[in-house]
Amino acid sequence: MNDEQSVLYGVVLAGGTGTRLWPLSRAGHPKFLHPLTGTPASLLQATVDRLDTLTSPERMFVVTGVAHAAAVSRQLASVPEENVLVEPSPRDSCAAIALAAAVIARRDPEAIMGSFASDHLIADKAEFASVIRKAMAGAQQGLLMTLGITPTRPETGYGYLQCGGESVDGPVLVVEEFKEKPSYEVAESYVKSGNYLWNAGMFVWRVDVFLAELARQQPQLASGVSRIAQAWDTAGREEVLGEVWPTLPRISVDYAVMEGAATVGRVGTIPGDFGWNDVGDFHTLGEVLTADPAGNVIVGRDGDVERPTVLLRDTENLVVLPSSGRLVAAMGVRDLVIVDTPDAVLVCPRERAQEVKHLVDELKELGHHGYI
């Protein structure tokens, strides 16, 4: 790799509302804008910060929705405003990633880009950067690289990568098949076999290779995104975007490109062990952040002048998230999630934290959109 090619173009996807983190995460202020990292940094800021040894601010891109573009730019002062790519409506991950790839390809046709979710926590930044560099070497050979995580449990909330042996060059494993979120029994068999990794939804590839594979499998999406990219730096951008974007298929990059690419041997992975966590729900958040001796986790908002107060007596393994300014007091309870926001309070057992999204679904059905 020459110097030009050894610098990554970073792409961060800042979309989704994080319904399992309701009532903290809302459509107007989704989870990636919140400081759920154990530090004052938001999840989005932490995502960009961990790429700082791999890329430079002018090569950092964020794809986000109209509603969040201003907040994203405000939180990421170092990222040039023109690198915040605003999608008019959510069309799932493939359109978002393809837009970024096409815009980057116009600037640098042989660029290597990495695509990252804005709501993951990673404990070991140095190891993460090392794995990305290995993935960049695989991408340079023309493989579509994905980061695999060694599973620690039979998780039904993640997709899986079925891996073959090492490829000819170095630590790259060939991904034989992408498996969608499995049942518990299937997940158990995956973990026992040792041939499966969690699909972390992080990708590294040459933009030309990705766009060629997109054109092979999703010609409509590829030609639409190409039209948008051609108009991106012109006065006609908004008009073309408004016309073409709603016609793009709403499909994830896994379904649209990666599954088909794997069946023809074009996908590689580097197994990663860098303390990865997809902060999907409050129970997971409680496992990741520092607990007191009784296992209670208080998700603070450091830096606030009027810091919310929590009073706990004889409690165990609580996850408490005070964000209303009120005092939250609990006594004699255990294994609960307590979330206090100005207009909604959530109390549920930690083991049912995954089900919080059903409450959001019910609010939608009842027409209470103000709470969503």
C-alpha positions as CSV (number, residue, x, y, z in Angstrom):
1,M,0.0,0.0,0.0
2,N,1.3,3.4,-0.8
3,D,0.8,6.3,1.7
4,E,-2.3,7.5,-0.1
5,Q,-3.9,4.1,0.0
6,S,-2.9,3.3,3.6
7,V,-5.1,6.1,4.9
8,L,-8.7,5.1,5.5
9,Y,-11.8,7.0,4.5
10,G,-14.0,6.6,7.6
11,V,-17.8,6.4,7.2
12,V,-20.0,6.5,10.2
13,L,-23.7,5.6,9.9
14,A,-25.7,7.7,12.3
15,G,-29.3,6.5,11.8
16,G,-32.0,4.5,13.6
17,T,-33.8,5.6,16.8
18,G,-32.7,2.8,19.2
19,T,-36.2,1.9,20.3
20,R,-34.9,-0.6,22.9
21,L,-33.3,2.4,24.7
22,W,-36.7,4.2,25.0
23,P,-37.5,6.5,26.7
24,L,-34.0,7.9,26.7
25,S,-33.5,7.4,22.9
26,R,-36.2,9.2,20.9
27,A,-36.8,9.9,17.2
28,G,-35.7,13.5,17.7
29,H,-32.6,12.6,19.9
30,P,-31.5,9.1,19.1
31,K,-29.1,7.0,21.2
32,F,-26.0,7.9,19.2
33,L,-26.2,11.5,20.3
34,H,-26.3,10.5,24.0
35,P,-23.3,10.1,26.3
36,L,-23.7,6.4,27.1
37,T,-19.9,5.7,27.0
38,G,-19.1,6.2,30.7
39,T,-17.4,9.5,29.7
40,P,-18.9,12.8,28.6
41,A,-18.5,11.8,24.9
42,S,-21.6,10.7,23.0
43,L,-21.6,7.3,21.3
44,L,-21.2,9.1,17.9
45,Q,-18.2,11.2,19.2
46,A,-16.6,8.0,20.6
47,T,-17.0,6.3,17.2
48,V,-15.2,9.1,15.4
49,D,-12.5,9.5,18.1
50,R,-11.5,5.8,17.8
51,L,-10.7,6.3,14.1
52,D,-8.3,9.1,14.7
53,T,-5.1,7.1,14.2
54,L,-6.5,5.6,10.9
55,T,-7.8,8.6,9.1
56,S,-7.9,12.4,9.1
57,P,-10.8,14.7,9.6
58,E,-11.2,15.6,6.0
59,R,-11.5,11.9,5.2
60,M,-14.2,11.3,7.8
61,F,-17.8,11.1,6.6
62,V,-21.1,10.7,8.4
63,V,-24.3,9.6,6.8
64,T,-27.4,10.8,8.8
65,G,-31.0,11.9,8.4
66,V,-32.4,15.4,7.9
67,A,-33.6,15.5,11.5
68,H,-30.2,14.9,13.0
69,A,-27.8,16.6,10.6
70,A,-27.5,19.8,12.7
71,A,-26.8,17.9,15.9
72,V,-24.3,15.6,14.2
73,S,-22.4,18.6,12.8
74,R,-22.5,20.3,16.3
75,Q,-21.1,17.2,18.0
76,L,-18.4,16.6,15.4
77,A,-16.7,20.0,15.1
78,S,-13.6,18.5,13.4
79,V,-15.5,16.8,10.5
80,P,-16.0,19.2,7.6
81,E,-19.7,20.1,7.2
82,E,-19.7,18.9,3.5
83,N,-18.7,15.5,4.8
84,V,-22.0,15.1,6.6
85,L,-24.1,13.3,4.0
86,V,-27.8,13.9,4.6
87,E,-30.2,11.3,3.4
88,P,-33.8,12.6,2.8
89,S,-35.4,9.5,4.4
90,P,-34.2,6.2,5.9
91,R,-33.5,3.6,3.2
92,D,-31.6,1.1,5.4
93,S,-27.8,0.6,5.4
94,C,-27.1,-0.3,1.8
95,A,-28.3,3.0,0.3
96,A,-26.4,4.9,3.1
97,I,-23.2,3.0,2.6
98,A,-23.5,3.1,-1.2
99,L,-24.0,6.9,-1.2
100,A,-20.8,7.4,0.9
101,A,-18.8,5.0,-1.3
102,A,-20.0,6.8,-4.5
103,V,-19.2,10.2,-3.1
104,I,-15.7,9.1,-2.0
105,A,-15.0,7.3,-5.3
106,R,-15.5,10.6,-7.2
107,R,-12.8,12.1,-5.0
108,D,-10.5,9.1,-4.9
109,P,-11.4,6.1,-7.2
110,E,-9.1,3.6,-5.4
111,A,-9.9,4.7,-1.9
112,I,-10.3,2.2,0.9
113,M,-13.3,3.0,3.1
114,G,-14.4,1.6,6.4
115,S,-18.1,1.7,7.4
116,F,-19.0,1.8,11.2
117,A,-22.1,2.0,13.2
118,S,-22.4,5.1,15.4
119,D,-23.8,3.2,18.5
120,H,-21.2,0.6,19.3
121,L,-18.8,0.7,22.3
122,I,-15.2,-0.6,21.9
123,A,-13.0,-1.0,24.9
124,D,-9.6,-1.5,23.3
125,K,-9.0,1.2,20.8
126,A,-5.4,0.2,19.9
127,E,-6.4,-3.4,19.1
128,F,-9.4,-2.1,17.1
129,A,-7.1,0.0,15.0
130,S,-4.7,-3.0,14.5
131,V,-7.6,-5.2,13.3
132,I,-8.8,-2.4,10.9
133,R,-5.2,-2.2,9.4
134,K,-5.3,-6.0,8.8
135,A,-8.7,-5.6,7.2
136,M,-7.3,-2.8,5.0
137,A,-4.6,-5.2,3.7
138,G,-7.4,-7.7,2.8
139,A,-9.3,-4.9,1.1
140,Q,-6.3,-4.0,-0.9
141,Q,-6.3,-7.5,-2.4
142,G,-9.9,-6.9,-3.6
143,L,-11.9,-8.6,-0.9
144,L,-14.9,-7.1,0.8
145,M,-13.8,-7.3,4.4
146,T,-16.1,-7.5,7.4
147,L,-15.1,-7.5,11.1
148,G,-16.0,-10.7,13.0
149,I,-16.3,-10.9,16.7
150,T,-15.6,-14.2,18.6
151,P,-18.9,-15.1,20.2
152,T,-19.0,-15.3,24.0
153,R,-22.6,-16.6,24.2
154,P,-25.4,-17.9,21.9
155,E,-26.8,-14.5,21.0
156,T,-30.0,-14.3,19.0
157,G,-29.8,-10.6,18.4
158,Y,-26.8,-10.7,16.0
159,G,-26.1,-12.0,12.5
160,Y,-23.3,-14.6,12.2
161,L,-20.4,-15.2,9.8
162,Q,-19.7,-18.8,8.8
163,C,-15.9,-18.9,8.2
164,G,-13.6,-21.1,6.2
165,G,-9.8,-21.4,6.6
166,E,-7.3,-18.7,6.3
167,S,-6.8,-17.2,2.9
168,V,-3.5,-17.3,1.1
169,D,-2.3,-14.0,2.7
170,G,-2.0,-13.6,6.4
171,P,-4.8,-13.5,9.0
172,V,-7.8,-13.1,6.6
173,L,-10.5,-15.8,7.0
174,V,-12.8,-16.5,4.1
175,V,-16.5,-15.9,4.9
176,E,-18.5,-18.7,3.3
177,E,-21.9,-17.5,4.3
178,F,-23.7,-14.7,6.2
179,K,-26.3,-16.1,8.6
180,E,-29.2,-13.9,9.7
181,K,-30.2,-13.6,13.4
182,P,-30.8,-17.3,14.5
183,S,-33.1,-19.0,17.0
184,Y,-31.5,-19.8,20.3
185,E,-30.9,-23.4,19.4
186,V,-29.2,-22.5,16.1
187,A,-27.1,-19.9,17.9
188,E,-26.0,-22.5,20.4
189,S,-24.9,-24.8,17.6
190,Y,-23.0,-22.0,15.9
191,V,-21.0,-21.2,19.1
192,K,-20.3,-24.8,19.8
193,S,-18.9,-25.4,16.3
194,G,-16.3,-22.7,16.6
195,N,-16.7,-21.8,12.9
196,Y,-18.9,-18.8,13.4
197,L,-18.2,-15.2,14.3
198,W,-20.7,-12.4,15.2
199,N,-21.3,-10.0,12.4
200,A,-20.4,-6.7,13.9
201,G,-21.7,-4.7,11.0
202,M,-18.3,-3.1,10.3
203,F,-16.9,-3.2,6.8
204,V,-13.6,-2.3,5.0
205,W,-13.2,-2.4,1.3
206,R,-12.0,-0.6,-1.8
207,V,-14.8,1.7,-3.0
208,D,-14.4,0.5,-6.6
209,V,-14.7,-3.2,-5.6
210,F,-17.8,-2.5,-3.5
211,L,-19.5,-0.4,-6.2
212,A,-18.8,-3.1,-8.8
213,E,-20.3,-5.7,-6.6
214,L,-23.3,-3.4,-5.9
215,A,-23.8,-3.0,-9.7
216,R,-23.7,-6.8,-10.1
217,Q,-26.3,-7.6,-7.5
218,Q,-28.3,-4.4,-7.1
219,P,-28.2,-2.6,-10.5
220,Q,-31.1,-0.3,-9.6
221,L,-29.5,0.9,-6.4
222,A,-26.1,1.2,-8.0
223,S,-27.3,3.3,-10.9
224,G,-29.5,5.5,-8.6
225,V,-26.6,6.2,-6.2
226,S,-24.3,6.9,-9.2
227,R,-26.7,9.5,-10.5
228,I,-26.8,11.1,-7.0
229,A,-23.0,11.1,-6.6
230,Q,-22.5,12.7,-10.1
231,A,-24.8,15.6,-9.0
232,W,-23.4,15.8,-5.4
233,D,-21.1,18.7,-5.9
234,T,-23.4,20.6,-8.3
235,A,-26.4,22.9,-7.9
236,G,-28.6,20.1,-8.9
237,R,-27.9,17.9,-5.9
238,E,-31.2,18.5,-4.0
239,E,-33.3,18.0,-7.1
240,V,-31.6,14.7,-8.1
241,L,-31.6,13.5,-4.5
242,G,-35.3,14.3,-4.1
243,E,-36.1,12.5,-7.4
244,V,-33.9,9.4,-7.0
245,W,-33.6,8.6,-3.3
246,P,-37.2,7.6,-2.7
247,T,-36.9,5.0,-5.6
248,L,-33.9,3.2,-4.0
249,P,-34.7,-0.2,-2.5
250,R,-34.9,-0.2,1.3
251,I,-32.5,-3.1,2.1
252,S,-29.6,-3.8,4.4
253,V,-26.0,-4.1,3.0
254,D,-25.9,-7.7,4.3
255,Y,-28.9,-8.8,2.2
256,A,-28.1,-6.6,-0.7
257,V,-24.4,-7.2,-1.3
258,M,-22.5,-9.2,1.4
259,E,-24.5,-12.5,1.3
260,G,-24.2,-12.7,-2.5
261,A,-20.6,-11.7,-2.5
262,A,-19.8,-14.4,0.1
263,T,-21.3,-17.2,-2.0
264,V,-18.8,-16.3,-4.8
265,G,-15.8,-16.1,-2.4
266,R,-15.4,-12.3,-2.3
267,V,-15.8,-11.7,1.4
268,G,-13.0,-12.0,4.0
269,T,-13.0,-11.3,7.8
270,I,-10.5,-10.6,10.5
271,P,-11.6,-12.0,13.9
272,G,-11.6,-9.1,16.4
273,D,-11.3,-9.2,20.2
274,F,-11.3,-5.6,21.2
275,G,-14.1,-5.4,23.7
276,W,-16.9,-4.8,21.2
277,N,-20.4,-4.1,22.5
278,D,-23.5,-3.2,20.5
279,V,-25.3,-1.1,23.1
280,G,-28.7,-2.4,22.1
281,D,-30.6,-2.2,25.4
282,F,-30.3,-1.0,29.0
283,H,-29.2,-4.4,30.4
284,T,-26.2,-4.4,28.0
285,L,-25.4,-0.9,29.0
286,G,-25.4,-2.0,32.6
287,E,-22.9,-4.8,31.7
288,V,-20.6,-2.5,29.9
289,L,-20.4,0.5,32.4
290,T,-18.7,0.5,35.8
291,A,-20.9,-0.8,38.6
292,D,-20.8,-0.1,42.4
293,P,-19.9,-3.0,44.8
294,A,-23.6,-4.1,44.8
295,G,-23.7,-4.2,41.0
296,N,-25.7,-1.0,40.5
297,V,-24.9,1.1,37.5
298,I,-25.8,4.8,37.4
299,V,-25.5,6.2,33.9
300,G,-24.5,9.8,34.7
301,R,-24.4,12.9,32.7
302,D,-21.0,14.3,33.7
303,G,-20.5,18.0,33.0
304,D,-24.1,19.0,33.9
305,V,-24.2,21.8,36.4
306,E,-27.3,20.4,38.1
307,R,-26.3,16.8,38.1
308,P,-29.2,14.4,38.7
309,T,-29.2,12.7,42.0
310,V,-29.7,9.0,42.7
311,L,-30.4,7.6,46.1
312,L,-30.1,3.8,46.5
313,R,-30.6,1.8,49.6
314,D,-30.4,-2.0,49.8
315,T,-30.5,-2.5,46.0
316,E,-28.6,-4.8,43.7
317,N,-27.8,-4.9,40.0
318,L,-29.9,-1.9,39.1
319,V,-29.4,0.2,35.9
320,V,-30.5,3.7,36.7
321,L,-30.6,6.5,34.2
322,P,-31.6,9.8,35.6
323,S,-32.1,12.5,33.0
324,S,-35.0,14.6,34.3
325,G,-33.3,16.6,37.0
326,R,-35.5,14.9,39.7
327,L,-34.2,12.7,42.5
328,V,-34.5,9.0,41.7
329,A,-34.7,6.9,44.8
330,A,-35.0,3.1,45.0
331,M,-35.0,0.7,48.0
332,G,-35.0,-3.0,48.5
333,V,-35.2,-3.9,44.8
334,R,-32.8,-5.7,42.5
335,D,-32.3,-6.5,38.7
336,L,-34.3,-3.6,37.5
337,V,-33.9,-0.9,34.9
338,I,-35.1,2.6,36.0
339,V,-35.1,5.3,33.4
340,D,-36.4,8.8,34.3
341,T,-36.8,11.4,31.6
342,P,-38.8,14.7,31.7
343,D,-42.0,13.2,30.2
344,A,-41.7,9.4,30.7
345,V,-40.5,6.9,33.3
346,L,-39.6,3.3,32.5
347,V,-39.3,0.5,35.1
348,C,-38.7,-3.1,33.9
349,P,-36.7,-6.2,34.9
350,R,-33.2,-6.2,33.4
351,E,-33.9,-9.6,31.8
352,R,-36.7,-8.1,29.7
353,A,-34.8,-5.0,28.5
354,Q,-34.8,-6.4,24.9
355,E,-38.6,-6.1,25.0
356,V,-38.8,-2.3,25.5
357,K,-39.2,-1.8,21.8
358,H,-42.7,-3.4,22.1
359,L,-43.7,-0.5,24.3
360,V,-42.7,1.9,21.5
361,D,-44.7,-0.2,19.0
362,E,-47.7,0.0,21.3
363,L,-47.3,3.8,21.6
364,K,-47.2,4.0,17.8
365,E,-50.4,1.9,17.5
366,L,-52.1,4.2,20.1
367,G,-51.1,7.3,18.2
368,H,-49.0,8.7,21.0
369,H,-46.2,9.9,18.7
370,G,-45.2,12.7,21.1
371,Y,-43.6,10.0,23.4
372,I,-41.6,8.4,20.5
